[in-house]
Amino acid sequence: MTLGHTLEVMSDAAHHHGEPARGTSLLPVDLTQDQLASAPVMTSLDSLLIDDLTDDEDDAFAAALDA
């Protein structure tokens, strides 16, 4: 008994050659060595300070960081 099989060519639309799959653009990806080398570096935590906050705003900001 011989079964007849027909091969059908399928699209490779799911294969994204070198680009992320659709819908995943917001997911983190590994940086290349060049991207990592050119990434900005924070030299001091003082860079995170926000000038001109009221005491209440500063307290709320500090509480949010501690949460």
The first five atom37 places (N, CA, C, CB, O) and aatype in JSON, in Angstrom:
{
  "aatype": [12, 16, 10, 7, 8, 16, 10, 6, 19, 12, 15, 3, 0, 0, 8, 8, 8, 7, 6, 14, 0, 1, 7, 16, 15, 10, 10, 14, 19, 3, 10, 16, 5, 3, 5, 10, 0, 15, 0, 14, 19, 12, 16, 15, 10, 3, 15, 10, 10, 9, 3, 3, 10, 16, 3, 3, 6, 3, 3, 0, 13, 0, 0, 0, 10, 3, 0],
  "atom_mask": [
    [1, 1, 1, 1, 1],
    [1, 1, 1, 1, 1],
    [1, 1, 1, 1, 1],
    [1, 1, 1, 0, 1],
    [1, 1, 1, 1, 1],
    [1, 1, 1, 1, 1],
    [1, 1, 1, 1, 1],
    [1, 1, 1, 1, 1],
    [1, 1, 1, 1, 1],
    [1, 1, 1, 1, 1],
    [1, 1, 1, 1, 1],
    [1, 1, 1, 1, 1],
    [1, 1, 1, 1, 1],
    [1, 1, 1, 1, 1],
    [1, 1, 1, 1, 1],
    [1, 1, 1, 1, 1],
    [1, 1, 1, 1, 1],
    [1, 1, 1, 0, 1],
    [1, 1, 1, 1, 1],
    [1, 1, 1, 1, 1],
    [1, 1, 1, 1, 1],
    [1, 1, 1, 1, 1],
    [1, 1, 1, 0, 1],
    [1, 1, 1, 1, 1],
    [1, 1, 1, 1, 1],
    [1, 1, 1, 1, 1],
    [1, 1, 1, 1, 1],
    [1, 1, 1, 1, 1],
    [1, 1, 1, 1, 1],
    [1, 1, 1, 1, 1],
    [1, 1, 1, 1, 1],
    [1, 1, 1, 1, 1],
    [1, 1, 1, 1, 1],
    [1, 1, 1, 1, 1],
    [1, 1, 1, 1, 1],
    [1, 1, 1, 1, 1],
    [1, 1, 1, 1, 1],
    [1, 1, 1, 1, 1],
    [1, 1, 1, 1, 1],
    [1, 1, 1, 1, 1],
    [1, 1, 1, 1, 1],
    [1, 1, 1, 1, 1],
    [1, 1, 1, 1, 1],
    [1, 1, 1, 1, 1],
    [1, 1, 1, 1, 1],
    [1, 1, 1, 1, 1],
    [1, 1, 1, 1, 1],
    [1, 1, 1, 1, 1],
    [1, 1, 1, 1, 1],
    [1, 1, 1, 1, 1],
    [1, 1, 1, 1, 1],
    [1, 1, 1, 1, 1],
    [1, 1, 1, 1, 1],
    [1, 1, 1, 1, 1],
    [1, 1, 1, 1, 1],
    [1, 1, 1, 1, 1],
    [1, 1, 1, 1, 1],
    [1, 1, 1, 1, 1],
    [1, 1, 1, 1, 1],
    [1, 1, 1, 1, 1],
    [1, 1, 1, 1, 1],
    [1, 1, 1, 1, 1],
    [1, 1, 1, 1, 1],
    [1, 1, 1, 1, 1],
    [1, 1, 1, 1, 1],
    [1, 1, 1, 1, 1],
    [1, 1, 1, 1, 1]
  ],
  "atom_positions": [
    [[0.86, -1.16, 0.0], [0.0, 0.0, 0.0], [0.9, 1.23, 0.0], [-0.98, 0.0, 1.23], [1.81, 1.33, 0.83]],
    [[0.67, 2.14, -0.91], [1.46, 3.35, -1.02], [0.56, 4.55, -0.78], [2.14, 3.44, -2.41], [-0.48, 4.71, -1.41]],
    [[1.0, 5.41, 0.15], [0.23, 6.62, 0.42], [0.77, 7.73, -0.47], [0.31, 7.02, 1.93], [1.98, 7.9, -0.58]],
    [[-0.11, 8.47, -1.08], [0.33, 9.59, -1.91], [0.46, 10.84, -1.07], [0.0, 0.0, 0.0], [-0.49, 11.26, -0.41]],
    [[1.63, 11.45, -1.08], [1.88, 12.66, -0.31], [2.25, 13.79, -1.27], [3.0, 12.44, 0.73], [3.03, 13.59, -2.2]],
    [[1.69, 14.93, -1.03], [2.03, 16.11, -1.82], [2.7, 17.11, -0.9], [0.77, 16.71, -2.51], [2.15, 17.45, 0.15]],
    [[3.86, 17.59, -1.28], [4.56, 18.6, -0.49], [4.11, 19.98, -0.95], [6.09, 18.46, -0.62], [4.07, 20.28, -2.14]],
    [[3.77, 20.79, -0.01], [3.36, 22.16, -0.29], [4.42, 23.11, 0.25], [1.96, 22.47, 0.32], [4.92, 22.9, 1.36]],
    [[4.74, 24.11, -0.49], [5.69, 25.12, -0.04], [4.96, 26.07, 0.89], [6.34, 25.88, -1.24], [3.9, 26.6, 0.56]],
    [[5.55, 26.29, 2.07], [4.94, 27.17, 3.06], [5.71, 28.49, 3.11], [4.9, 26.5, 4.46], [6.91, 28.52, 2.84]],
    [[5.03, 29.52, 3.45], [5.65, 30.84, 3.6], [6.57, 30.85, 4.81], [4.58, 31.93, 3.74], [6.34, 30.13, 5.79]],
    [[7.61, 31.64, 4.74], [8.48, 31.81, 5.91], [8.21, 33.16, 6.57], [9.98, 31.69, 5.51], [9.13, 33.8, 7.1]],
    [[6.97, 33.59, 6.54], [6.59, 34.9, 7.1], [6.89, 34.99, 8.58], [5.11, 35.17, 6.85], [7.09, 36.09, 9.11]],
    [[6.93, 33.87, 9.26], [7.21, 33.9, 10.7], [8.69, 34.13, 10.98], [6.77, 32.6, 11.35], [9.06, 34.47, 12.1]],
    [[9.52, 33.96, 10.0], [10.96, 34.16, 10.17], [11.29, 35.6, 9.85], [11.78, 33.19, 9.26], [11.21, 36.04, 8.7]],
    [[11.67, 36.34, 10.87], [12.02, 37.74, 10.71], [13.53, 37.83, 10.64], [11.45, 38.61, 11.89], [14.22, 37.78, 11.66]],
    [[14.02, 37.95, 9.47], [15.46, 37.92, 9.24], [16.14, 39.15, 9.83], [15.75, 37.82, 7.74], [16.18, 40.21, 9.2]],
    [[16.67, 39.01, 11.06], [17.43, 40.07, 11.67], [16.62, 41.13, 12.37], [0.0, 0.0, 0.0], [17.21, 42.07, 12.91]],
    [[15.32, 41.03, 12.39], [14.5, 42.02, 13.08], [13.6, 41.3, 14.08], [13.66, 42.85, 12.07], [13.26, 40.14, 13.89]],
    [[13.23, 42.0, 15.16], [12.38, 41.34, 16.15], [10.99, 41.02, 15.58], [12.24, 42.22, 17.41], [10.5, 41.7, 14.69]],
    [[10.39, 39.99, 16.12], [9.04, 39.63, 15.69], [8.06, 40.73, 16.04], [8.6, 38.31, 16.33], [8.26, 41.45, 17.02]],
    [[7.03, 40.87, 15.26], [6.03, 41.91, 15.52], [5.39, 41.69, 16.88], [4.94, 41.92, 14.42], [5.15, 40.56, 17.29]],
    [[5.13, 42.79, 17.56], [4.51, 42.71, 18.87], [5.5, 42.54, 20.0], [0.0, 0.0, 0.0], [5.12, 42.55, 21.17]],
    [[6.77, 42.39, 19.66], [7.78, 42.21, 20.71], [8.72, 43.4, 20.8], [8.58, 40.94, 20.45], [9.73, 43.33, 21.49]],
    [[8.4, 44.48, 20.12], [9.32, 45.61, 20.06], [9.54, 46.28, 21.42], [8.82, 46.64, 19.08], [10.54, 46.96, 21.61]],
    [[8.62, 46.1, 22.35], [8.78, 46.7, 23.67], [9.5, 45.78, 24.65], [7.44, 47.08, 24.22], [9.79, 46.18, 25.78]],
    [[9.79, 44.56, 24.24], [10.51, 43.64, 25.1], [12.0, 43.96, 25.06], [10.25, 42.17, 24.68], [12.5, 44.41, 24.03]],
    [[12.7, 43.73, 26.16], [14.14, 44.02, 26.16], [14.88, 43.06, 25.23], [14.71, 43.91, 27.59], [14.5, 41.9, 25.07]],
    [[15.93, 43.57, 24.62], [16.79, 42.75, 23.78], [18.23, 42.94, 24.25], [16.64, 43.12, 22.28], [18.55, 43.94, 24.88]],
    [[19.07, 42.0, 23.94], [20.48, 42.12, 24.29], [21.12, 43.19, 23.43], [21.21, 40.77, 24.11], [20.85, 43.29, 22.23]],
    [[21.96, 44.0, 24.05], [22.68, 45.02, 23.31], [23.88, 44.4, 22.61], [23.13, 46.16, 24.24], [24.48, 43.45, 23.11]],
    [[24.21, 44.95, 21.44], [25.43, 44.52, 20.78], [26.6, 45.15, 21.53], [25.44, 44.92, 19.27], [26.39, 46.06, 22.34]],
    [[27.8, 44.7, 21.28], [28.98, 45.27, 21.93], [29.12, 46.75, 21.6], [30.24, 44.51, 21.51], [29.5, 47.54, 22.46]],
    [[28.83, 47.14, 20.35], [28.91, 48.56, 19.96], [27.88, 49.4, 20.7], [28.72, 48.7, 18.44], [28.18, 50.51, 21.15]],
    [[26.64, 48.89, 20.83], [25.6, 49.62, 21.55], [25.96, 49.76, 23.01], [24.26, 48.91, 21.4], [25.76, 50.82, 23.61]],
    [[26.49, 48.7, 23.6], [26.87, 48.73, 25.0], [28.0, 49.73, 25.24], [27.29, 47.34, 25.47], [27.99, 50.47, 26.22]],
    [[28.97, 49.75, 24.34], [30.11, 50.66, 24.47], [29.69, 52.12, 24.32], [31.17, 50.32, 23.44], [30.31, 53.0, 24.92]],
    [[28.66, 52.38, 23.52], [28.25, 53.77, 23.29], [27.11, 54.21, 24.21], [27.83, 53.94, 21.86], [26.65, 55.35, 24.12]],
    [[26.65, 53.33, 25.09], [25.55, 53.67, 26.01], [26.02, 54.71, 27.03], [25.03, 52.41, 26.74], [27.16, 54.67, 27.48]],
    [[25.13, 55.64, 27.38], [25.51, 56.64, 28.38], [25.71, 55.99, 29.75], [24.44, 57.75, 28.47], [25.08, 54.99, 30.08]],
    [[26.57, 56.58, 30.53], [26.88, 56.07, 31.86], [26.59, 57.16, 32.88], [28.37, 55.59, 31.95], [27.03, 58.3, 32.72]],
    [[25.85, 56.81, 33.92], [25.57, 57.76, 34.99], [26.78, 57.78, 35.92], [24.25, 57.39, 35.78], [27.14, 56.77, 36.51]],
    [[27.39, 58.95, 36.04], [28.6, 59.05, 36.85], [28.3, 59.29, 38.32], [29.47, 60.16, 36.32], [29.17, 59.08, 39.17]],
    [[27.08, 59.72, 38.64], [26.75, 60.01, 40.03], [25.25, 59.86, 40.25], [27.21, 61.43, 40.42], [24.45, 60.17, 39.36]],
    [[24.89, 59.39, 41.43], [23.46, 59.32, 41.77], [22.85, 60.7, 41.92], [23.27, 58.53, 43.06], [21.63, 60.84, 41.88]],
    [[23.69, 61.71, 42.08], [23.18, 63.07, 42.17], [22.47, 63.48, 40.89], [24.32, 64.05, 42.46], [21.69, 64.44, 40.89]],
    [[22.72, 62.77, 39.8], [22.03, 63.05, 38.53], [20.53, 62.81, 38.65], [22.61, 62.18, 37.42], [19.75, 63.34, 37.86]],
    [[20.14, 62.01, 39.63], [18.72, 61.7, 39.81], [17.97, 62.76, 40.62], [18.58, 60.37, 40.48], [16.74, 62.75, 40.67]],
    [[18.7, 63.66, 41.24], [18.06, 64.68, 42.05], [17.25, 65.63, 41.18], [19.1, 65.46, 42.86], [17.68, 66.01, 40.09]],
    [[16.09, 66.01, 41.68], [15.22, 66.94, 40.96], [15.23, 68.25, 41.73], [13.75, 66.38, 40.8], [14.85, 68.3, 42.9]],
    [[15.66, 69.3, 41.06], [15.71, 70.62, 41.7], [14.31, 71.21, 41.84], [16.6, 71.57, 40.88], [13.4, 70.86, 41.1]],
    [[14.15, 72.09, 42.8], [12.94, 72.89, 42.99], [11.71, 72.09, 43.39], [12.64, 73.63, 41.74], [10.59, 72.49, 43.08]],
    [[11.9, 70.98, 44.08], [10.74, 70.26, 44.61], [10.36, 70.87, 45.95], [11.05, 68.74, 44.77], [11.21, 71.31, 46.73]],
    [[9.06, 70.89, 46.2], [8.62, 71.31, 47.52], [8.95, 70.18, 48.5], [7.08, 71.64, 47.53], [9.27, 69.07, 48.08]],
    [[8.88, 70.46, 49.78], [9.15, 69.42, 50.78], [8.19, 68.24, 50.63], [9.05, 69.99, 52.19], [8.6, 67.09, 50.75]],
    [[6.91, 68.55, 50.37], [5.92, 67.48, 50.19], [6.24, 66.63, 48.96], [4.5, 68.07, 50.06], [6.15, 65.4, 49.01]],
    [[6.63, 67.28, 47.86], [6.98, 66.55, 46.66], [8.22, 65.69, 46.87], [7.2, 67.52, 45.5], [8.3, 64.55, 46.41]],
    [[9.19, 66.26, 47.58], [10.41, 65.52, 47.86], [10.13, 64.3, 48.74], [11.44, 66.43, 48.54], [10.67, 63.23, 48.5]],
    [[9.27, 64.47, 49.75], [8.89, 63.36, 50.61], [8.15, 62.27, 49.82], [8.03, 63.85, 51.76], [8.4, 61.08, 50.0]],
    [[7.24, 62.7, 48.93], [6.48, 61.74, 48.12], [7.41, 61.0, 47.16], [5.37, 62.47, 47.33], [7.24, 59.8, 46.94]],
    [[8.38, 61.71, 46.58], [9.33, 61.09, 45.67], [10.18, 60.06, 46.41], [10.22, 62.16, 45.03], [10.39, 58.95, 45.92]],
    [[10.67, 60.43, 47.59], [11.48, 59.51, 48.39], [10.67, 58.29, 48.8], [12.01, 60.23, 49.64], [11.18, 57.17, 48.8]],
    [[9.41, 58.49, 49.14], [8.54, 57.36, 49.52], [8.31, 56.43, 48.34], [7.18, 57.87, 50.05], [8.27, 55.22, 48.5]],
    [[8.17, 57.01, 47.15], [7.96, 56.19, 45.95], [9.2, 55.36, 45.66], [7.61, 57.08, 44.74], [9.09, 54.21, 45.23]],
    [[10.38, 55.92, 45.89], [11.62, 55.18, 45.65], [11.79, 54.04, 46.65], [12.83, 56.12, 45.73], [12.35, 53.0, 46.33]],
    [[11.3, 54.26, 47.87], [11.42, 53.24, 48.91], [10.4, 52.11, 48.75], [11.25, 53.88, 50.27], [10.57, 51.03, 49.3]],
    [[9.34, 52.37, 48.0], [8.26, 51.37, 47.84], [8.69, 50.19, 47.02], [7.05, 52.01, 47.2], [7.89, 49.27, 46.8]]
  ]
}
